[in-house]
Amino acid sequence: MGKILTFPKQLIAPIRVRNGSKHRISVEVLDDVRPRRTRWAVQFEIQEASGFAALDGFTDAAVAAGYRHRFFVSTTRAVRRFVAETSDLVADGRIALWIDNVRVQPQIRKLA
């Protein structure tokens, strides 16, 4: 069974995440204007979700080379918190985010 995660701001589409522990998250910084600032923001959220050890290899040089950073998060609650905090960056197209090999997509905005 999976758990469907919905988010209060409605910036990203709901996604299905499996129940249990050891969720694999991948982050790629797509921001061409300020990649360093975006990496700092994501780095803080990675640290909150999974600790300092999850930051190994996530450097400015790696981001400039197009590196996709991968780390594990132990609980579904921490995954939900991580995605909620980075949803603005996903919606703006500044980062690409995958949870258990499923890409997090921005919500399609309907115009009047």
C-alpha distances in whole Angstrom, upper triangle without the diagonal:
4,7,10,13,16,20,23,25,24,25,22,19,16,13,10,9,6,7,10,13,15,15,17,19,22,25,28,31,32,35,38,40,39,37,38,37,34,33,35,32,29,30,31,27,26,28,27,23,24,27,31,30,27,30,32,33,32,36,38,39,36,35,38,37,34,32,28,27,24,23,20,19,18,15,13,16,18,17,17,20,21,20,22,25,25,24,28,29,26,27,31,30,31,28,25,22,19,16,14,16,16,19,19,21,24,24,26,29,31,35,37
4,7,9,13,16,19,22,20,21,18,16,12,10,6,5,4,5,9,12,14,12,15,16,19,22,25,27,29,31,35,37,36,33,35,34,30,30,31,29,26,27,27,24,23,25,24,20,21,25,28,27,25,28,29,31,29,33,35,36,33,32,35,34,31,29,25,24,21,20,18,16,16,13,10,13,16,13,13,17,18,17,18,21,22,21,24,25,22,24,27,26,28,25,22,19,16,13,12,14,13,16,15,18,20,20,23,26,28,32,34
4,6,10,13,16,18,17,19,16,14,10,8,6,5,6,6,10,12,15,13,15,16,19,21,24,26,28,30,34,35,34,32,33,32,29,28,29,27,24,26,25,22,21,24,22,18,20,24,27,27,24,27,29,30,29,32,34,36,33,31,34,34,31,29,25,24,22,20,18,16,15,12,9,11,13,12,11,14,16,14,15,19,19,18,22,23,20,22,25,25,26,23,21,18,16,13,13,15,13,15,14,17,19,19,22,24,26,30,32
4,6,10,13,15,14,15,13,10,7,6,4,6,8,10,13,15,17,14,16,16,19,20,23,25,26,28,32,33,32,30,32,31,27,27,28,25,23,25,25,21,21,24,22,19,21,25,28,28,25,27,30,31,29,32,33,35,32,30,33,33,30,28,25,24,22,21,19,17,17,14,11,12,14,12,10,14,15,13,14,17,17,16,19,21,18,19,22,22,24,22,19,16,15,12,13,15,13,14,12,14,15,15,18,20,22,26,28
4,7,10,12,11,13,10,9,6,6,6,7,10,11,14,15,16,14,16,15,17,18,21,23,24,25,29,30,29,28,29,27,24,24,25,22,20,22,22,18,18,21,19,16,19,22,25,26,23,25,28,28,26,29,31,33,30,28,31,31,28,27,23,22,20,19,18,15,16,13,9,10,12,9,7,10,12,9,10,13,14,12,16,17,15,16,20,20,21,19,17,14,14,11,13,15,13,13,11,13,14,13,17,19,21,25,27
4,7,9,8,10,8,7,5,7,9,11,14,15,17,19,20,17,19,17,19,19,22,23,24,25,29,30,29,27,29,27,24,25,25,22,20,23,22,19,20,22,20,18,21,24,27,28,25,26,29,30,28,30,31,34,31,29,32,32,29,28,25,24,23,22,21,18,19,16,12,12,14,12,9,11,13,10,9,13,14,11,14,17,15,14,18,19,21,19,18,16,15,14,16,18,15,15,11,12,12,11,15,16,18,22,24
4,6,6,8,7,8,7,10,12,13,16,17,19,20,21,18,19,17,19,19,21,21,22,23,27,27,26,25,26,24,21,22,23,19,18,21,20,16,18,21,18,17,20,23,26,27,24,25,29,29,26,29,29,32,30,27,30,31,28,27,24,23,22,22,21,18,20,17,14,12,13,12,8,9,11,8,6,10,11,9,11,14,13,12,16,17,19,17,17,15,16,15,18,19,16,15,12,12,11,11,14,15,18,21,23
4,6,8,10,11,10,13,16,17,20,20,23,23,24,21,23,21,22,21,23,24,24,24,28,28,27,26,28,25,22,24,24,20,20,22,21,18,20,22,20,19,22,25,28,29,27,27,31,32,29,31,31,34,32,29,32,34,30,30,27,26,26,25,24,21,22,19,16,15,16,15,11,11,13,11,8,11,13,10,12,15,15,14,17,19,20,19,20,18,19,18,22,23,20,19,15,15,13,12,15,15,17,20,22
4,5,8,10,11,14,17,19,22,23,25,25,26,23,23,21,22,20,22,22,22,22,25,25,24,24,25,23,20,22,22,18,18,22,20,17,20,23,20,20,23,25,28,30,27,27,30,31,28,29,29,32,31,27,30,32,29,28,26,25,25,25,25,22,24,22,19,17,17,16,13,13,14,11,8,10,11,8,9,13,12,11,13,16,17,17,18,17,19,19,22,23,20,18,14,14,11,10,13,12,15,17,19
4,6,7,8,12,15,17,21,22,25,25,26,22,23,21,21,20,21,21,21,22,25,25,25,25,26,24,21,23,24,20,20,23,22,19,22,24,22,21,24,27,29,31,28,28,31,31,28,30,30,33,31,28,30,31,28,28,25,25,25,25,25,23,25,22,19,18,19,17,13,14,15,12,10,12,12,9,10,13,12,10,13,15,17,17,17,16,18,18,21,21,18,16,13,11,9,7,10,10,12,15,17
4,7,10,12,16,18,21,23,25,25,25,22,22,19,19,18,18,18,18,18,21,22,21,21,23,21,18,20,21,18,17,21,20,18,20,23,21,20,23,26,28,29,26,26,29,29,26,27,27,29,28,24,26,28,25,25,22,23,23,24,24,22,24,22,20,19,19,16,14,14,14,11,9,11,10,6,7,10,8,6,9,11,13,14,14,14,16,17,20,20,17,14,11,9,6,5,8,9,12,14,17
4,7,9,12,14,18,20,22,23,23,19,19,16,16,15,17,17,17,18,21,22,22,21,23,21,18,20,21,18,17,20,20,17,19,22,21,19,22,25,27,28,24,25,27,27,24,26,26,28,26,23,26,27,23,23,20,21,21,21,21,20,22,20,17,17,17,14,12,14,13,9,9,11,10,6,9,10,7,6,10,11,13,13,12,11,13,13,17,17,13,11,7,6,4,4,8,10,13,16,19
4,6,10,13,16,19,21,22,22,19,19,17,17,17,18,19,19,21,24,25,25,24,26,25,21,23,24,21,20,23,23,20,21,24,23,21,23,27,29,29,26,27,29,29,26,29,29,31,28,26,28,29,25,25,22,22,22,22,22,21,23,20,17,17,18,15,13,15,15,11,11,14,13,10,12,14,11,10,13,14,16,15,14,12,13,13,16,16,12,10,7,6,6,5,8,10,13,17,19
4,7,10,13,15,18,19,20,17,18,16,17,18,20,21,22,23,27,28,28,26,28,27,23,24,26,22,20,23,23,20,21,24,22,20,22,26,28,29,25,27,29,29,27,30,30,32,30,27,30,30,27,26,22,22,21,21,20,19,20,18,14,15,16,13,11,14,14,11,11,15,14,11,14,16,13,13,17,17,19,17,15,13,13,12,14,15,12,11,8,8,9,8,11,14,16,20,22
4,6,10,13,15,17,17,14,14,13,15,16,18,20,21,23,27,28,28,26,28,27,23,24,25,22,20,22,23,19,19,23,21,18,20,24,26,27,23,25,27,27,25,28,29,31,28,26,29,29,25,24,20,20,19,19,18,16,18,16,12,14,15,11,10,14,13,10,12,15,14,12,16,17,13,14,18,17,19,17,14,12,10,9,11,12,8,9,7,8,11,11,14,17,19,23,26
4,7,9,13,14,15,12,14,14,16,18,20,23,24,26,30,31,31,29,30,29,26,26,27,25,22,24,24,21,20,23,22,19,20,24,27,27,23,25,28,28,26,30,31,33,29,28,31,30,27,25,22,21,19,19,17,16,17,14,11,13,15,12,11,15,15,13,14,18,17,16,19,20,17,18,21,21,22,20,17,14,12,9,10,11,9,10,10,12,14,15,17,20,23,26,29
4,7,9,11,11,9,11,11,14,16,19,22,24,26,30,32,30,28,29,29,25,24,26,24,20,22,23,19,18,21,20,16,17,21,24,23,20,23,25,26,24,28,30,31,28,26,30,29,26,24,20,19,17,16,14,12,13,11,8,11,12,9,9,13,13,12,14,17,17,16,20,20,17,19,22,21,22,19,17,13,11,8,7,10,9,11,11,14,16,17,20,23,26,29,32
4,6,9,10,8,11,13,16,19,22,25,26,29,33,35,33,31,32,31,28,27,28,26,23,24,25,21,20,22,21,17,18,22,25,24,21,24,26,27,26,30,32,33,29,28,32,31,28,26,22,21,18,16,14,13,12,10,8,12,13,11,12,15,16,15,17,20,20,19,23,23,21,23,26,25,26,22,20,16,13,10,8,11,11,14,14,17,20,21,24,27,29,33,35
4,7,10,9,13,15,18,21,24,27,29,31,35,37,35,33,33,33,29,28,29,27,24,25,25,21,20,22,20,17,17,21,24,23,21,24,26,28,27,31,33,35,31,30,34,34,30,28,24,23,19,17,14,12,11,9,7,10,12,11,12,15,16,16,18,20,21,21,25,25,23,25,28,27,28,25,22,19,16,12,11,15,14,17,17,20,22,23,26,29,31,35,38
4,7,8,12,14,18,21,24,27,30,32,35,37,35,33,33,32,29,28,29,27,24,24,24,21,19,20,19,15,15,19,22,21,19,23,24,26,26,30,32,34,30,30,34,33,30,27,24,22,18,16,12,11,8,7,7,10,12,11,13,15,16,17,19,21,22,22,26,26,24,27,30,29,29,25,23,19,17,13,12,15,16,19,19,22,25,26,29,32,34,38,40
4,6,9,12,16,19,22,25,28,30,34,35,33,30,30,30,27,25,26,25,21,21,21,18,16,17,16,13,12,15,19,17,16,19,21,23,23,27,29,31,28,27,31,31,28,25,22,19,16,13,9,7,5,5,7,10,10,10,13,15,15,16,18,20,20,22,25,25,23,26,29,28,27,24,22,18,16,12,11,15,16,19,19,22,25,26,30,32,35,39,42
4,6,9,13,16,20,22,25,28,31,33,31,28,28,28,25,23,24,23,19,19,20,17,14,16,16,12,10,14,16,15,13,16,17,20,20,23,26,27,24,24,28,27,25,22,18,16,12,9,6,5,5,7,9,12,11,10,13,15,14,15,18,19,19,21,24,23,22,25,27,26,25,22,20,16,14,11,9,13,15,17,18,21,24,26,29,32,35,39,42
4,6,10,13,17,20,22,25,28,30,28,25,26,26,23,21,22,21,17,17,18,15,13,15,15,11,11,14,17,15,13,16,17,19,18,22,25,26,23,22,26,25,22,19,16,14,10,8,5,5,6,7,7,11,10,8,11,13,12,12,16,17,16,18,21,20,19,22,24,23,22,19,16,13,10,7,6,10,11,13,14,18,20,22,26,28,32,35,38
4,7,10,14,17,19,22,25,28,26,23,23,24,20,19,20,19,16,16,17,15,12,15,15,12,11,14,16,14,11,14,15,16,15,19,22,23,19,19,22,22,19,16,12,10,7,6,5,6,9,11,11,14,12,9,13,14,12,13,16,17,16,17,20,19,17,21,23,21,20,16,14,11,8,6,5,8,10,12,13,17,20,22,25,28,31,34,38
4,7,10,13,16,19,22,24,22,19,20,20,17,15,17,16,12,13,15,12,10,13,14,10,10,13,15,14,10,12,14,15,13,17,19,20,17,16,20,19,16,14,10,8,6,6,6,7,11,12,11,13,11,8,11,13,10,10,14,14,12,14,17,15,14,17,19,17,16,13,11,7,6,5,6,8,9,10,10,14,17,20,23,25,29,32,35
4,7,10,13,16,19,21,20,16,18,18,15,13,16,15,11,12,15,13,10,14,15,13,13,15,16,15,11,12,13,13,11,15,16,17,14,13,16,16,13,10,6,5,4,7,9,11,14,15,15,17,14,12,14,15,12,11,15,15,13,14,17,14,13,16,17,15,14,10,8,6,5,7,8,8,10,9,10,14,16,19,22,25,28,31,35
4,7,9,12,15,17,16,13,14,15,11,10,13,12,8,10,13,11,10,13,15,13,13,15,16,16,12,11,13,12,10,12,14,15,12,10,13,14,11,9,6,5,6,9,11,13,16,18,17,18,15,13,15,15,11,11,14,13,10,12,14,11,10,14,14,12,11,7,6,5,7,9,12,11,12,10,10,13,15,18,21,23,27,29,33
4,6,9,12,15,14,10,12,14,10,9,13,13,10,12,15,14,12,16,18,17,17,18,18,18,14,13,15,13,10,12,12,13,10,8,10,11,7,7,5,6,9,12,15,16,20,21,21,22,19,16,18,18,14,14,17,16,12,14,15,11,10,14,13,11,9,6,5,7,9,12,14,13,14,11,12,13,15,19,21,23,27,29,32
4,6,9,11,10,7,9,10,7,7,11,11,9,11,14,14,13,16,18,18,18,19,19,19,16,14,16,14,10,11,10,12,10,6,9,10,7,8,8,9,12,15,18,19,23,23,23,23,20,18,19,19,15,15,17,15,12,13,13,9,10,13,12,9,6,4,6,9,12,15,18,17,17,14,14,15,15,19,21,22,26,28,31
4,6,9,9,7,11,12,9,10,13,13,12,14,17,17,17,20,21,21,22,23,23,23,20,18,19,17,14,14,13,14,12,9,9,11,8,10,10,12,15,18,21,22,26,26,25,26,23,21,22,21,18,16,18,17,13,14,13,10,10,12,10,7,5,5,7,10,13,17,20,18,17,14,14,14,14,18,19,21,24,25,29
4,6,6,5,9,9,7,9,12,12,12,14,17,17,17,20,22,22,23,24,23,24,21,19,21,18,15,14,12,14,13,10,10,12,11,13,13,15,18,20,23,24,28,28,27,27,24,22,23,22,19,18,19,17,14,14,13,9,11,12,9,7,5,7,10,13,16,20,23,21,21,17,16,16,15,19,20,21,24,25,29
4,6,6,9,11,10,11,14,15,15,17,20,20,21,23,25,25,26,27,26,27,24,21,22,20,17,15,12,13,14,10,9,12,11,14,15,17,20,23,26,27,31,32,31,31,28,26,27,26,22,21,23,21,17,18,16,13,14,15,12,10,8,10,13,16,20,23,26,24,24,20,20,19,19,22,23,23,26,27,31
4,6,9,9,9,12,14,14,16,18,19,20,21,24,25,26,27,28,26,28,25,22,24,21,18,17,13,15,16,13,11,15,14,17,18,19,23,25,28,29,32,33,32,32,29,27,28,26,23,22,23,21,18,19,16,13,15,16,13,12,9,12,15,19,22,25,28,27,26,23,22,21,20,23,24,24,27,27,30
4,6,6,6,9,10,11,13,14,16,17,19,20,22,23,24,24,23,25,22,19,21,19,16,14,11,13,14,11,11,14,14,16,17,18,21,23,26,26,30,31,30,30,27,25,26,24,21,21,21,19,16,17,15,12,15,16,13,12,9,11,15,18,21,24,27,26,26,22,21,21,20,23,24,25,28,28,32
4,6,5,6,9,10,10,12,14,16,16,18,20,21,22,22,20,22,19,16,18,15,12,11,8,10,11,7,8,11,11,12,13,14,17,19,23,24,27,28,28,28,24,23,24,22,19,19,20,18,15,17,15,12,14,16,13,12,8,9,13,15,18,21,24,23,23,20,19,20,19,23,24,25,29,30,33
4,5,5,6,9,10,10,13,15,15,16,19,20,21,20,18,20,18,15,16,14,11,9,6,9,11,8,9,12,13,13,15,14,18,19,22,23,27,28,28,28,24,23,24,22,19,20,21,18,15,18,17,13,16,18,16,15,11,12,15,17,20,23,25,25,25,22,22,23,22,25,27,28,32,32,36
4,5,5,6,9,10,11,13,14,15,17,19,20,20,18,20,19,15,18,17,13,12,10,13,14,11,12,16,15,16,16,16,19,20,23,23,26,27,27,26,23,22,23,20,17,18,19,15,13,16,14,11,15,16,14,14,11,12,15,17,20,22,26,25,25,22,21,22,21,24,26,26,30,30,34
4,5,5,6,8,10,11,12,14,16,17,18,18,18,19,17,14,17,16,12,12,10,13,13,10,12,15,13,14,14,13,16,17,20,20,24,24,24,23,20,19,20,18,15,15,16,13,10,13,11,8,11,13,11,11,7,8,12,13,17,19,22,22,22,19,17,18,17,20,23,23,27,28,31
4,5,5,6,9,10,10,12,14,15,16,16,15,16,14,11,13,12,8,8,7,11,10,8,10,13,12,12,12,11,14,15,18,18,22,23,23,23,19,18,19,18,14,15,17,14,11,14,14,11,13,16,14,13,10,9,12,13,16,18,21,21,21,19,18,19,19,22,25,26,30,31,35
4,5,5,6,9,10,11,13,14,15,15,13,16,14,11,14,13,10,9,9,13,13,11,13,16,16,15,15,13,16,16,19,19,22,23,23,22,19,19,20,17,14,16,17,13,12,15,14,12,15,17,16,16,12,12,15,15,18,20,23,23,24,21,20,22,21,24,27,28,31,33,36
4,5,5,7,9,10,11,13,15,15,14,17,15,12,16,16,12,13,12,16,16,13,16,18,17,16,16,14,16,16,18,18,21,21,21,20,17,16,17,14,11,13,13,10,8,12,11,9,12,15,14,14,11,11,14,14,17,18,22,22,22,20,18,19,18,21,24,24,28,30,33
4,5,5,6,9,10,11,12,13,13,14,12,10,13,13,10,11,12,15,14,12,15,17,15,14,12,11,12,12,15,14,18,18,18,18,14,13,15,13,9,10,12,9,7,11,11,9,11,14,14,13,10,9,11,11,14,15,18,18,18,16,15,17,17,20,23,24,28,30,33
4,5,5,6,9,10,10,10,9,11,9,7,10,11,8,9,11,14,13,12,15,17,16,14,13,10,12,12,14,14,17,18,19,18,15,15,16,14,11,13,15,12,11,14,15,13,14,18,17,17,14,12,14,13,16,16,19,20,21,19,18,20,21,24,27,28,32,33,37
4,6,5,6,9,10,9,9,12,11,9,13,14,11,13,14,18,17,15,18,20,19,18,16,14,15,14,15,14,17,18,18,17,14,14,15,13,10,13,13,10,10,14,14,13,15,18,18,18,15,14,16,15,18,18,21,22,22,21,19,21,21,24,27,28,32,34,37
4,5,5,6,9,9,11,13,11,10,14,15,13,15,16,19,18,16,20,21,19,18,16,13,13,12,13,12,14,15,15,14,10,10,12,9,6,9,10,7,8,11,13,12,13,16,17,17,15,13,14,13,15,15,18,19,19,18,16,19,19,21,24,26,29,31,34
4,5,5,6,7,8,10,7,7,11,12,10,13,15,18,16,15,18,20,18,15,13,10,10,8,10,9,12,13,14,14,10,10,12,10,7,10,12,10,10,13,15,14,15,18,19,18,16,13,14,12,13,13,16,17,18,17,16,19,20,23,26,27,31,34,37
4,6,5,4,5,8,7,7,11,13,11,14,16,19,17,17,20,22,20,18,16,13,13,10,11,10,13,14,16,15,11,12,14,12,10,13,15,12,13,16,18,17,18,21,22,21,19,17,18,16,17,16,19,21,21,21,20,23,23,26,29,31,34,37,40
4,6,6,8,11,10,11,14,17,15,17,19,22,21,20,23,25,23,21,19,16,15,12,12,10,12,12,14,12,9,11,12,9,8,12,12,10,12,15,17,16,18,21,22,22,20,18,19,16,18,16,19,21,21,21,19,22,23,25,28,30,33,35,38
4,6,9,11,9,11,14,17,15,18,20,23,21,20,23,24,22,20,17,14,13,10,9,7,8,9,10,9,6,7,10,8,6,10,11,10,11,14,17,16,17,20,21,21,19,17,17,14,15,13,15,18,18,18,17,20,21,23,27,28,32,35,37
4,7,8,6,9,12,14,13,17,20,22,20,19,23,24,22,19,17,13,11,8,7,5,7,9,12,12,8,9,12,11,9,13,15,14,14,17,20,19,19,22,24,23,21,18,18,15,15,14,15,18,19,19,19,22,23,26,29,31,35,38,41
4,6,6,8,10,14,13,16,19,21,19,19,23,24,23,20,18,14,13,10,10,9,11,13,15,15,11,13,16,14,12,16,17,16,16,20,22,20,21,25,26,25,23,20,21,18,19,17,19,21,22,23,22,25,26,29,32,34,38,40,43
4,5,6,8,11,11,13,16,18,17,18,21,22,21,18,17,14,13,11,12,12,14,16,19,18,15,16,19,17,15,18,20,18,18,21,23,21,22,26,26,25,23,20,21,19,20,19,21,23,24,24,24,27,28,31,34,36,39,41,45
4,5,6,10,11,13,17,18,16,18,21,21,21,17,16,13,12,9,10,11,13,16,19,19,16,17,20,18,16,19,21,20,19,23,25,23,23,27,28,26,24,21,21,19,19,19,19,21,23,24,24,27,29,31,35,37,40,43,46
4,6,9,9,12,15,17,15,15,19,19,18,15,13,9,8,6,7,9,12,14,17,17,14,14,17,16,13,16,19,17,16,20,22,20,20,24,24,23,20,17,17,15,16,15,16,18,20,20,20,23,25,28,31,33,37,39,43
4,6,6,8,12,14,12,12,16,17,16,13,12,9,9,8,11,12,15,18,19,20,16,16,19,17,14,17,19,17,16,20,21,18,19,23,23,22,19,16,17,16,17,17,18,19,21,21,21,24,25,28,31,33,37,39,42
4,6,8,12,13,11,13,16,16,16,12,12,9,10,9,12,14,17,20,22,23,19,19,22,21,18,20,23,21,19,23,24,21,22,26,26,24,21,18,19,18,18,19,19,20,23,22,23,26,27,31,34,36,39,42,45
4,6,9,9,7,10,12,12,12,9,10,8,9,10,14,17,20,22,24,25,21,20,24,23,19,21,24,22,20,23,24,21,21,25,24,22,19,17,17,17,18,19,20,20,22,22,22,25,27,30,33,35,39,41,44
4,7,8,6,7,11,11,11,8,9,6,9,10,14,16,19,22,23,23,20,19,21,20,17,18,21,18,16,20,20,17,18,22,21,19,16,14,15,15,16,17,19,19,21,20,20,22,24,27,30,32,35,37,41
4,5,5,6,9,10,11,9,11,10,13,14,18,19,23,25,26,26,23,22,24,23,19,21,23,20,18,21,21,18,20,23,22,20,16,15,16,17,19,21,23,22,24,22,23,25,25,29,31,33,37,38,42
4,5,5,6,9,10,10,12,12,15,17,21,22,26,28,28,28,25,24,26,24,21,22,24,21,19,21,21,17,19,22,20,18,15,14,16,18,20,22,25,24,25,23,23,25,25,29,31,32,36,37,40
4,5,5,6,9,9,12,12,16,18,22,24,27,30,30,31,27,26,28,27,23,24,27,24,21,24,24,20,21,24,22,20,17,16,18,19,21,24,25,24,26,24,25,26,27,31,32,34,38,39,42
4,5,5,6,5,8,9,12,15,19,21,25,27,27,28,25,23,26,25,21,22,25,22,20,22,22,19,19,23,21,19,16,14,15,16,18,20,22,21,22,21,22,24,25,28,30,32,36,37,41
4,5,5,5,8,9,12,15,19,21,24,26,26,27,24,22,24,23,19,20,22,20,17,19,19,15,16,19,18,15,12,11,12,14,16,19,21,20,21,19,19,21,21,25,27,29,32,34,38
4,5,7,11,12,16,19,22,25,28,30,30,31,27,26,27,27,23,23,25,23,20,22,21,17,18,21,19,16,13,13,14,17,19,22,24,23,24,21,22,23,23,27,29,30,33,35,38
4,6,9,11,15,18,22,24,28,30,30,31,28,26,28,28,24,24,27,25,22,23,23,19,20,23,21,18,15,14,15,17,19,22,23,21,23,21,22,23,24,28,29,31,35,36,40
4,7,9,13,16,20,22,26,28,27,29,26,23,25,25,21,21,24,22,19,20,21,17,16,19,18,15,13,11,11,14,15,18,20,18,19,17,18,19,21,25,26,28,31,33,37
4,6,9,13,16,19,23,25,25,26,23,21,23,23,20,20,23,21,18,20,21,17,17,20,19,16,14,12,11,13,14,16,18,16,18,16,18,20,21,25,27,29,33,35,38
4,6,10,13,16,20,21,21,23,20,18,20,20,17,16,20,19,16,18,19,15,15,18,18,15,13,10,9,9,10,13,14,12,14,13,14,17,19,22,25,27,31,33,37
4,7,10,13,17,19,19,20,17,15,18,18,14,15,18,17,15,17,19,16,15,19,19,17,14,11,10,10,10,12,13,13,15,14,15,18,20,23,26,28,32,34,38
4,7,10,13,16,16,18,15,13,17,17,14,14,18,17,15,18,20,17,16,20,21,19,17,13,12,10,9,10,10,11,13,13,15,18,20,24,26,29,33,35,39
4,7,10,13,14,16,13,11,15,15,12,14,17,17,15,18,20,18,18,21,22,21,19,15,14,12,11,10,11,12,14,15,16,19,22,25,28,30,34,37,40
4,7,9,11,13,10,10,13,14,12,14,17,17,16,18,21,20,19,22,24,23,21,18,16,13,12,10,10,12,14,16,16,20,22,25,28,31,34,37,40
4,6,8,9,7,7,10,11,9,12,14,15,15,17,20,19,19,22,24,23,22,18,17,14,12,10,10,14,15,16,16,20,22,24,27,30,33,36,39
4,7,9,7,8,11,12,12,14,16,17,18,20,23,22,22,25,27,26,25,22,21,17,15,12,12,16,17,19,19,22,24,26,30,32,35,38,41
4,5,5,7,9,10,11,13,14,16,17,18,22,22,21,24,26,26,25,22,21,17,16,12,13,16,17,18,18,21,23,24,28,30,33,36,39
4,5,5,6,9,10,11,12,14,15,16,20,20,19,21,24,24,24,21,19,16,14,11,11,15,15,16,15,18,20,21,25,27,30,33,36
4,5,5,6,9,10,11,12,14,15,19,20,19,21,24,24,24,21,20,17,16,13,15,18,17,18,16,19,20,21,25,27,29,33,35
4,5,5,6,9,10,11,12,14,17,18,17,20,22,22,21,19,18,15,15,12,14,17,17,17,16,19,20,21,25,27,30,33,36
4,5,5,6,8,10,11,12,15,15,15,17,20,19,19,16,15,11,11,8,10,13,13,13,12,15,17,18,22,24,27,30,33
4,5,5,6,9,10,10,14,15,14,16,19,19,19,17,16,13,13,10,13,15,14,14,12,14,15,16,20,22,25,28,30
4,6,5,6,9,10,13,14,14,16,18,19,18,16,17,14,14,13,16,18,17,16,14,16,17,18,22,23,26,29,31
4,5,5,6,8,11,12,12,14,16,16,15,13,13,11,12,11,14,16,15,14,12,15,15,17,21,22,26,28,31
4,5,5,6,9,10,9,11,14,14,14,11,11,9,10,9,13,14,13,11,9,11,12,13,17,19,22,25,28
4,6,5,8,10,10,11,14,15,15,14,14,12,14,13,16,18,16,15,11,13,12,13,17,18,21,24,26
4,6,7,9,10,11,13,14,13,12,14,12,15,14,18,19,18,16,13,15,14,15,19,20,23,25,28
4,6,5,6,9,10,11,10,9,10,9,12,13,16,17,16,13,11,12,11,14,17,18,22,24,27
4,5,5,6,9,10,10,9,10,9,12,13,17,17,15,13,9,10,8,10,13,14,18,20,23
4,5,5,6,9,9,9,11,12,15,16,20,20,18,15,12,12,9,11,14,14,17,19,22
4,6,5,6,5,6,8,10,13,15,19,19,17,14,11,11,10,12,15,16,19,21,24
4,5,5,6,5,6,7,11,13,16,16,14,10,8,7,6,10,12,14,17,20,23
4,5,8,9,9,11,14,16,19,18,16,13,10,8,5,7,9,10,14,16,19
4,6,8,10,12,16,18,22,21,19,15,12,11,8,11,12,12,16,17,20
4,6,7,10,13,16,20,18,16,13,11,10,8,11,13,14,17,19,22
4,7,10,14,17,20,19,18,14,13,12,11,15,16,17,21,22,26
4,6,10,13,16,15,14,11,10,11,11,15,17,18,22,24,27
4,7,10,13,12,11,8,7,9,10,14,16,18,22,24,28
4,7,10,9,8,6,6,8,10,14,16,19,23,25,29
4,6,5,5,4,6,9,12,15,18,21,24,27,31
4,5,5,6,7,11,14,16,19,22,26,29,32
4,6,8,10,14,17,19,22,25,28,32,35
4,6,9,12,16,19,21,24,27,30,34
4,7,9,13,15,17,21,24,27,30
4,6,10,12,15,18,21,24,28
4,7,9,12,15,19,22,25
4,6,9,12,15,18,22
4,6,9,12,15,19
4,6,9,12,16
4,6,10,13
4,6,10
4,7
4
